[in-house]
Structure formats: C-alpha cells, structure tokens
C-alpha cells in the first residue's frame, strides 16, 4: 500500500512541467477580471477548443463563471512584470489592467495588444475537479501578435524564454 501524495510533493513535481504563461481575462455583467494561469491546453481543432483550469476560491472566479467569455493572452519574453501583476493577490482588477494596453474582443473579453497570440473564447462546458473547475472554451477568433516574440514559459518556479524556430539560411 502506498502513502497518499501530499499537496507539497505534487506541486514540486508539477514545477518540472513546463507551461506557457497565459493571462486569461473576462469582462461583462460580472466585471472585468484577469489572472495569470499555466493550466491551459488545446483540446480540439474541430471545433477549435481550449481548456483552462481555474480555482473556485480565486476572487476573480465568479466573474469568469458569470461572464462566460474569456480572452487567452499568450505572453512573450519581456512580459514577466505583467504576468506577475496578474498573479498578485494584492492588486485590484483595475491595477492589473494598468499593465499593458488592451482592446475589447468581439465577445467583450479584454485582449492584450502585445500578446504573442490572443484567443477570444466563450465557455461551452464546465467540469468540477477538486478545488478547480475545468472550463472548455470554444475559440471564436484568433489574433496573431504584430511582433514576433519569443514565448514566455514557466518552469521550475521561474520564467524562461522559449525561442521561436528560426529559418536556417
């Protein structure tokens, strides 16, 4: 018989799983909110679908659940301060959005002007798992960044740049 896995051991193991740094945003009747997440992945390309895992105890969660629109803003190298601001529990929503320039997507979700890629989504299904909800989101529009930037990743509890593939001459 094996001992149960502790939360601390699980977190340490997951720190070795590299992940993109994404600021997920929402706006609507429940207010404008955003937070930095690493639990994002593609589900399907038909229809284009992403999933994100959000902690129900997060103070922004009711806005995401109520608005049911999400902007996925994939960050690039140089966006560490923005990622940190959206991860901070000390900053109010308006203080977080003071970092960066934003525009409103078709769904109403805020999208970061300088994101490597932004995806405008609607929540199609929610599944409960432990302390988190898994939101399945249909992609309504994609906006590629204007500048080619290296991706910002989170690995071993630190930010890292993941270089784009460069054409060999």
N, C-alpha and C positions, 0 to 999 in steps of 0.2 A: 504494500500500500504506500502511495506517495503522499507527501505533505502537500497541503494546498499552496498555490503560488501566491506570494504576497504582492500587494499593490506596488511596493517599492521594487521588488525583483522584476515585475512586469514592466514598470516604467524604465528601469535600467536596460532591459532587453530591447524595448521599443526605441530607445535612444540610438540604437545601432541600425535602425531602419530609416534610411534617408527619405526625405519627403519634400515636395515643393512647398514654398511659403506662399500662402494664399490669403488675401483679405477678402472675407465674404461680407457682403453688405446687403441691406434691405431698406426700403422706405415705403411708407403707405400710412394707412389709418393708425397703426400701432407705433409710428415714429420711425426716425432714421437711426439705424444702428449698424455697427460693423465690428468684426473681430478677426483676429489672425488665427488661422487653422492650418493644420498639416494633414488632417484626416479627410482628404479629398481624393477621389479617383474616378476614372471613366467607367461606365457600366456598359454602354452600348452605343453604336453609331446609327442604329435604326430602331427607334428614333434616337437622335443624339441625347444621351442621358449621363448625368454626373451624380455622384453621391457625396454627401458631406455628413460628418458626424458632429452633432452639437450637444453640449452638456446642458441638460434641462435646468441645472442650478445657475447657469450663467445669467446675469441680469439682462442681457440682450435677447435671451432666448424667446420670451413672449412676443417680441416684435417680429422675429423670424417666423414663428408659428402663426401669428395673426396676419402678417402681410402676405405670406406665401409667394413672395418674389425674392430672388437672390441674384446678386452680382458676384461673380467669381473673378477676382483680380489677381492674376498670377504675377508675382513680383520679380523684379530683376535686381542684379547686383547694384548696390547703392541705395536700396530701399530698406536697409536694416532699421533705420530710425522710424520709418513709417510702420513697419511690421511690429516693432517694439511698442509704439504708441497704441496700436490696435489690440495688442496683447495685454496692455496695462489695465489693471482693475481700478487704478486710481483716477484715470481720466474719464471725464464725461463724454458722451457721444459727440457733442459739438467740438470738443477739444481734439478728439481723434481725427475728425474730418478736416480740421485745420491743417493737418499734414497732407500736402498734396492738392492737386487740382482735380475736381470731379465734374462729371456730367451725368445727366439722367438718361438711363436706357429706356427703351420702349416700354418695358414693364414697370418702370419707375425706380428700379434699383440703381443706386449710385455706382458708376464705373470710374475707375482711376484713369485719368488721361494718359499717364506714362506707363501703364501696366504692359508687361510683355505680351499678354493676351488677356482680354476680358470676355466673359461669357454671361449673357443675360438669360436668366432662367426662371421658370415657375416650378413650385413644389407640386409634384404629382402624387406622391405617396410618402407616408411616414411610418417607420418601424421602430419600436422601442427595444433597446438593448442595454440593460444595466442602467447606468446613470445618464446615458446618452440616447438621443433619437437619431436615427439614420434617415436623412431626407433624400429622396430620389427626386432629382430635378431635371426637367426637360429643358434643353437648350433652345432658346428662341432666336438668338443672334450671337455672332462671334465678331469681336473686333480685334484685329492684329495690331500690335504696337507699331508706332511710327518708326521708332529707332530699334535696331537690332541690339538687344541687350542680353548679356549672359543671365541665365536663370538664377534665382536665389533659392538655395535649399537649406534645410535644417537637418543636421546630422551630429550626433554626439554632443547634443545640447549647445550647438553653436551654428552660426550662419556660415555658409560656404557658397562660393560662386560656382556654377556648373557651366563651363564654356559651351557655346554653340559649336556645332560641327562646322568647320571651315573647309571651303573648297581647296583642294590641293592643286597647285599650279604646276 
